[in-house]
Amino acid sequence: MFPTRRGLTLGAAAGLLAAPRLARGQAALTPVKFCLDWAFQGPQAPYVLAAERGFFREEGLNVTVDRGFGSGDTPVKVASGAYEFGIADLSPVIRLRLTTPASDVIAPMVVQQGSPLAVMTLKKTGITTAKQLEGRKLAAPESDAGRQLFPAFARAAGIDPARIGWVTVTPQLREPMLARGDADAITGFEVSGVFSLRSLNIAPDDIVSLRYADAGVALLSTALLVRRPYAEANARVVTGMIRAIARGHDLAWKEPDAAIAALAKRDATAPRDLEKARMLANFAFIRTPEVMSGGFGNLGSERVQAAIETVRGAFGITAELRAADLYAPQFLPPAAALKFSA
């Protein structure tokens, strides 16, 4: 039988009605490469959970989530165009922007307003204060944010950086070197270093952590990174990434076991109990009073500028950078999408 005009009309109408559903299919999704700041550990679980639960797909995005190799490395990958988005500590990004005028990496969202950067050591070294680090050997990857920002910590704590000996190691060897006594201390995110030491059978009471923030260093931490030209040409994508990341963190806080289960699918060797504890400890730097009262978007430009000035002073950089040229909150979704559950 040949189709009638009425049948063709109804068929066309049905196709139009089905179009929105088809638009959510795989073919309609925008491909996005997303690089994390570190290996698949507890703090990275909320991003993996967002991917597993389809939060990115609901924003029309087909997101590939890759592990990172340090907050000094991820911004370079984003700046080069190897990844559309990245997650990294904001301080190395600031340094990159200050020393590379052509760089156009921006941060449309700061996930972690509290800084977990710290020097970690063991009681057996006898180090209990920052000043006692002088004449000692510190181990860290060159791309580690804690190592890159150590000059700011040294300045705030009154340490002579010339009296610090650095040993460059791969990320996997950092904590084992400290545990074996091949290094006197390490730098990095507290939630990464402390819990990795615990996985090496170091008792929590034997770990000494010297936080940069406690020394008075004005810093911000983990932020979402993207190149400005890409963001301006793909505002919907940027806002969708932010909304999905915020949902992933909120759900990970409410359902930590689900977050760690998603993480274990990326790394079956991950010790679930330890990574759950690591993730929950990291939330202390995310669920700050500012975020709990006003959501992820509750960040004033003066705090961003203070973080910029910290980096400028630490490295003796004369170039200037305005907060508005780095932090781009215009891409944030409505405030309701940025709230964090109590």
C-alpha positions in Angstrom: 0.0 0.0 0.0 1.1 3.5 -0.8 1.2 6.0 2.1 -1.6 8.6 2.1 -1.0 12.4 2.5 -2.6 12.2 6.0 -0.3 9.3 6.9 2.8 11.3 5.8 1.6 14.3 7.8 1.1 12.3 10.9 4.4 10.6 10.4 6.2 13.9 10.1 4.5 15.2 13.2 5.5 12.1 15.2 9.1 12.6 14.0 9.1 16.2 15.2 7.7 15.1 18.6 10.4 12.5 18.9 13.2 14.9 18.0 13.9 16.0 21.6 14.3 12.4 22.7 16.6 11.7 19.8 18.7 14.8 20.7 19.5 13.2 24.0 20.9 10.2 22.3 24.6 9.3 21.8 24.8 10.9 18.4 23.7 14.3 19.7 26.0 14.5 22.6 28.9 16.9 22.5 32.2 15.1 23.1 34.3 16.5 25.9 37.8 15.4 27.2 38.1 16.1 30.9 41.4 15.6 32.8 41.4 15.3 36.6 44.2 16.5 38.9 45.4 13.2 40.2 44.9 9.5 40.2 41.5 7.9 40.8 41.3 8.4 44.6 38.6 9.5 47.0 38.7 13.2 46.1 38.2 12.3 42.4 35.2 10.0 43.2 32.5 12.8 42.8 33.5 13.4 39.2 33.5 9.7 38.4 30.1 9.4 40.1 28.7 12.3 38.0 29.8 10.4 34.9 28.4 7.1 36.0 25.0 8.5 37.0 24.6 10.3 33.7 24.8 13.8 35.0 27.0 14.9 32.1 24.8 13.1 29.6 21.8 14.9 30.9 23.6 18.2 30.0 24.1 16.9 26.4 27.8 16.0 27.0 29.7 12.8 26.2 32.5 13.3 28.8 35.7 11.2 28.9 37.2 11.4 32.4 40.9 10.7 32.6 43.2 10.6 35.6 45.7 13.4 36.2 49.3 13.6 37.1 49.4 16.7 39.3 48.0 20.2 39.4 51.1 21.6 37.6 50.4 19.2 34.7 46.7 19.5 34.1 46.6 23.3 33.3 49.3 22.7 30.6 47.2 20.1 29.0 44.1 22.3 29.0 46.2 25.3 27.7 47.5 23.1 24.8 44.0 22.0 23.8 44.7 18.4 24.6 41.7 18.6 26.9 38.7 20.9 26.8 38.4 20.9 30.6 40.6 20.0 33.6 40.5 20.0 37.4 43.5 21.4 39.2 44.7 23.4 42.1 44.3 27.1 41.1 47.8 28.3 42.2 49.8 26.6 39.3 47.1 28.1 37.0 47.8 31.5 38.3 51.5 31.1 37.9 51.0 29.9 34.3 48.8 32.9 33.5 51.4 35.3 35.1 54.4 33.9 33.3 52.7 33.1 29.9 50.9 36.2 28.7 49.4 34.3 25.7 47.7 31.8 28.0 43.9 32.0 28.1 43.0 29.4 30.7 40.2 30.5 33.0 38.4 29.1 36.0 34.6 29.3 35.7 34.1 27.4 39.0 36.2 27.0 42.1 35.2 23.6 43.6 37.5 23.8 46.7 37.8 27.2 48.4 39.8 25.7 51.3 43.4 24.7 50.5 44.6 21.2 51.5 48.2 22.0 50.5 50.6 20.9 53.2 54.1 19.6 54.0 53.8 16.1 55.5 56.4 14.3 57.6 56.6 11.7 60.3 57.2 12.1 64.1 60.3 10.0 63.8 62.0 12.8 61.8 61.6 15.2 64.8 60.1 17.8 62.6 57.1 19.6 64.3 57.5 23.1 62.9 58.1 24.6 59.5 61.4 26.1 60.5 62.7 22.6 61.2 62.4 21.8 57.5 65.6 23.8 56.9 68.5 21.5 56.0 66.1 18.6 55.3 65.2 16.6 52.1 61.7 17.0 50.7 60.4 14.7 48.0 57.7 15.6 45.4 57.0 15.5 41.7 57.9 18.7 39.9 54.3 19.1 38.8 53.0 18.9 42.4 51.1 22.0 43.5 52.6 21.8 47.0 56.1 21.9 45.6 55.3 24.7 43.2 53.8 26.8 45.9 56.4 26.0 48.5 58.0 29.4 48.1 54.8 31.0 49.4 54.8 28.7 52.4 58.4 29.4 53.0 57.9 33.1 52.9 54.9 33.0 55.3 56.6 30.6 57.7 60.0 32.3 57.7 61.9 29.5 56.0 65.0 30.0 53.9 64.1 28.1 50.7 67.8 27.8 49.8 68.2 25.5 52.7 65.7 23.0 51.4 66.9 20.0 49.4 64.4 18.7 46.8 64.2 15.2 45.4 62.1 14.8 42.3 60.1 11.6 42.3 57.1 10.1 40.5 53.8 10.4 42.2 53.8 6.7 43.1 57.1 7.0 45.0 56.4 10.1 47.0 54.9 8.6 50.1 56.9 5.4 50.0 60.1 7.5 50.1 58.9 9.2 53.3 57.8 5.9 54.9 61.2 4.3 54.1 63.1 7.3 55.5 64.6 8.3 52.1 63.1 11.7 52.5 62.4 13.8 55.6 59.1 15.3 54.3 56.8 15.5 51.2 54.5 18.2 49.8 51.1 17.8 48.3 47.4 17.7 49.1 47.0 16.6 52.7 44.2 14.2 51.8 46.4 12.6 49.2 49.6 12.3 51.3 48.1 11.4 54.7 45.9 8.7 53.4 48.5 7.2 51.1 50.8 7.0 54.2 48.1 5.3 56.1 47.8 2.8 53.2 51.5 2.0 53.9 50.7 1.1 57.5 51.8 4.4 59.0 49.6 5.2 62.0 47.7 8.4 61.8 49.2 9.6 65.1 52.7 9.3 63.6 51.9 11.7 60.7 52.7 15.4 61.1 50.9 17.8 58.7 52.0 21.5 58.3 49.2 23.2 56.3 50.0 26.1 54.1 46.8 27.9 55.2 47.8 27.6 58.8 50.9 29.6 58.0 48.8 32.4 56.7 49.1 31.6 53.0 46.1 33.0 51.1 45.2 30.3 48.6 42.3 28.8 46.7 42.4 25.2 45.7 40.7 22.9 43.1 39.0 24.7 40.2 37.5 23.8 36.9 39.7 24.9 34.0 38.9 25.8 30.4 40.3 28.0 27.7 38.4 31.3 27.4 37.8 31.1 23.6 36.3 27.6 24.0 34.2 28.8 26.9 32.9 31.8 25.0 32.0 29.7 22.0 30.5 26.9 24.1 28.8 28.6 27.1 26.2 25.9 27.3 28.8 23.2 27.6 30.7 25.1 30.3 27.5 25.6 32.4 26.5 22.0 31.9 29.9 20.8 33.1 29.6 23.0 36.2 26.0 21.8 37.0 27.0 18.1 36.6 30.1 18.5 38.8 28.1 20.3 41.5 25.5 17.4 41.4 28.2 14.8 41.6 29.7 16.4 44.7 26.4 16.8 46.4 25.4 13.1 45.7 28.9 11.9 46.8 28.4 13.6 50.1 24.9 12.0 50.6 25.9 8.6 49.2 29.6 8.1 49.8 29.5 4.3 49.3 28.0 4.9 45.8 30.8 7.3 45.0 33.5 4.8 46.1 31.8 2.0 44.2 32.0 4.1 41.0 35.6 4.9 41.8 36.4 1.2 42.2 35.2 0.6 38.6 38.0 2.8 37.4 40.6 1.3 39.8 39.7 -2.1 41.1 42.8 -2.1 43.4 41.6 1.0 45.3 41.1 0.2 49.0 37.4 1.2 49.5 37.4 2.0 53.2 40.6 4.2 52.9 39.4 6.0 49.8 36.0 6.7 51.4 37.7 8.2 54.4 40.0 10.2 52.1 37.0 11.5 50.2 35.1 12.5 53.3 38.2 14.2 54.7 38.5 16.2 51.5 35.0 17.5 51.8 36.2 19.6 54.8 38.0 21.8 52.2 34.9 21.9 49.9 32.1 22.4 52.3 33.4 25.7 53.6 31.2 28.2 55.5 31.0 30.2 52.3 29.9 27.3 50.2 27.4 26.0 52.8 25.8 29.5 53.1 25.8 30.5 49.4 26.7 27.5 47.2 29.7 27.0 44.9 29.2 30.4 43.4 29.7 32.2 46.7 33.2 33.5 46.0 34.2 37.1 46.0 36.7 38.6 43.6 38.8 39.8 46.5 39.6 36.3 47.6 40.6 35.4 44.0 42.8 38.5 43.9 44.5 37.6 47.2 45.4 34.2 45.8 46.9 35.8 42.8 49.0 38.2 44.9 50.2 35.2 47.0 51.6 33.6 43.8 53.1 36.8 42.5 54.9 37.4 45.8 56.0 33.8 46.2 57.8 33.8 42.8 58.7 37.4 42.6 56.6 37.9 39.5 56.2 41.6 38.4 53.4 40.8 35.9 49.9 41.5 37.0 46.7 39.6 36.7 43.2 40.8 37.5 40.8 38.4 39.2 38.2 39.1 36.5 40.7 37.8 33.9 41.0 34.5 35.7 37.8 33.8 37.5 34.7 33.7 35.2 31.5 33.2 37.3 29.4 34.4 34.3 29.3 30.7 33.2 27.8 29.5 36.5 24.3 28.1 36.4 21.5 29.6 38.6 22.2 29.6 42.3 19.8 26.7 43.0 22.0 24.4 41.0 25.1 25.3 43.1 23.7 24.6 46.6 25.2 21.9 48.8 23.1 19.7 51.0 23.5 20.1 54.7 
